Amino acid sequence: MRSSPTSYQSWSGARFTAKIPGRFVNPAKLESFLDRKFDDYYTVEMRNNFYSVTTPYHLTTEEIKRNC
């Protein structure tokens, strides 16, 4: 189920960044998970083998482990 843009009115406001070691992430699973949860309301950058994932809501460690 995709979220509607109105669900993320706070995207222009608060943002949360999770730093995830690249060795623990399947990039395809990460993208699929973020698309399902946030539609297009997220950014991902890779630096020094760490993913920096910025979203309008906090991602828990458990969510990341379970979905990526």
C-alpha positions, 0 to 999 in steps of 0.5 A: 500500500502506497502512502499518499502525498498528503500523508507526508505534509511534514516532509518539508519540516522534520526529517530523520536520518538513519546511518546503516553499514552497507555490508548489512543491506541488500540495496534492492530490498532497501529500495523496495522497503523505502518505496513501500513505506515512504513512496518518493519521500526519502533520500539515500546516499552512500558514503564510506560504505554507509547508507544515509537514509533520510525520511519524514519519520524515524526508522527503527533498527528493527524495521531496518533489520526485518526489511533490508 
